[in-house]
Every structure is written in C-alpha cells, then in structure tokens.
C-alpha cells in the first residue's frame, strides 16, 4: 500500500494523516470520497454503480491504468472498500490511497 501527499482545493475533504506520505504527480486519475459518501471521479460526481463505466470511458489500456483514491478521514470504511472492489473488478491493480503527511514529524 502506497500513500502520497497532494494538495487539491477543488473538493474539500480531510485526508487522514500519515508519517510516511510522499508527493506525487498530478497526472494520475483520482477518485474522491467525501465524508458524506459522495464519490467523484476526475472531479465529476458519480455513484458507485457508474464508477466502472466512468473509469473505462477515460482509459485506453486498463492494464496500465493508475488510479489514486482520496477519502475523507471521516468516510465510512465500507464505502472505501466498495470503491476498491470496483477498481479491482476492472483488473486495475496499480492504485494508491492518498493521505496527508503528519505535521508533527515535518
């Protein structure tokens, strides 16, 4: 499991903190999950039933696809697991769950 540090102001979520978070390039497709269980793919709100289709429509080669998941720290873990399941069903194995670096160790 890999975690990365990113700053994106578009949709407000509170990321969980991690002492080992790293920075990452902004070119990777992103799934956001808000604390209210709203799901966004590439800044467009979608429901879990349409997540696979949205990913497929934006992908040329599913086997080479890289995704990142950013879930609010207050998100129900069940929603996060459902999103990960949808990604894995597509055959995507290269994905990251994004966290923020803890300020206490900076």
C-alpha positions in Angstrom: 0.0 0.0 0.0 1.4 3.4 -1.0 0.4 6.8 0.3 1.1 10.2 -1.3 0.9 13.8 -0.3 -1.1 16.1 -2.6 -2.8 19.5 -2.2 -6.0 19.9 -4.2 -8.6 22.5 -3.3 -11.4 21.6 -5.6 -13.5 19.3 -3.4 -13.0 19.7 0.3 -12.1 16.5 2.2 -10.0 16.0 5.3 -7.4 13.4 4.4 -6.1 11.0 7.1 -2.5 11.8 8.1 0.5 9.6 7.6 4.1 10.0 8.7 5.3 8.4 5.5 3.2 10.2 2.9 5.1 11.2 -0.3 4.4 13.8 -3.0 3.0 12.6 -6.4 2.5 13.9 -9.9 -1.0 15.3 -10.7 -1.4 13.3 -13.9 -2.9 10.3 -12.3 -6.7 9.8 -12.3 -8.4 10.4 -9.0 -11.4 9.1 -7.1 -12.6 11.3 -4.2 -14.8 10.1 -1.5 -16.4 12.7 0.8 -17.4 12.2 4.5 -21.0 12.2 3.2 -20.1 9.2 1.0 -20.3 11.2 -2.3 -18.0 9.8 -4.9 -16.2 11.9 -7.5 -14.1 10.6 -10.5 -11.9 13.3 -12.1 -14.0 16.0 -10.2 -17.3 14.7 -11.6 -19.8 13.3 -9.1 -20.9 9.8 -9.8 -22.5 6.9 -8.0 -20.8 3.6 -7.2 -22.9 1.8 -9.9 -21.3 4.1 -12.6 -17.7 4.1 -11.3 -16.5 1.3 -13.5 -18.1 2.8 -16.6 -16.5 6.2 -15.9 -13.1 4.6 -15.4 -13.4 2.6 -18.6 -14.5 5.6 -20.7 -11.4 7.5 -19.6 -9.0 4.7 -20.1 -7.1 3.5 -23.2 -5.4 0.4 -21.6 -7.0 -0.8 -18.3 -4.0 -3.0 -17.5 -1.7 0.1 -17.4 -4.1 2.3 -15.6 -3.0 4.1 -12.4 -5.6 5.5 -10.0 -5.5 7.3 -6.7 -8.2 7.3 -4.1 -8.6 10.2 -1.7 -11.1 9.5 1.0 -12.1 11.9 3.8 -10.8 10.6 7.2 -14.5 10.5 8.3 -15.6 8.4 5.3 -17.3 5.1 6.2 -14.7 2.4 5.6 -17.4 0.3 3.8 -17.6 2.9 1.0 -13.9 2.9 0.6 -13.9 -0.9 0.4 -16.7 -0.8 -2.2 -14.7 1.6 -4.4 -11.5 -0.6 -4.1 -13.6 -3.6 -5.1 -15.0 -1.8 -8.2 -11.4 -0.9 -9.2 -10.1 -4.5 -8.7 -13.1 -6.0 -10.6 -11.9 -4.0 -13.6 -8.4 -5.5 -13.3 -6.7 -2.4 -12.0 -4.0 -3.3 -9.5 -2.0 -0.1 -9.6 -3.8 2.3 -7.2 -2.9 4.3 -4.2 -4.8 5.6 -1.2 -3.7 9.2 -0.6 -3.0 10.6 2.9 -1.6 13.8 4.3 1.8 14.0 5.9 1.5 14.4 9.7 2.8 17.8 10.7 4.3 16.6 13.9 7.2 14.9 12.1 7.8 17.6 9.5 
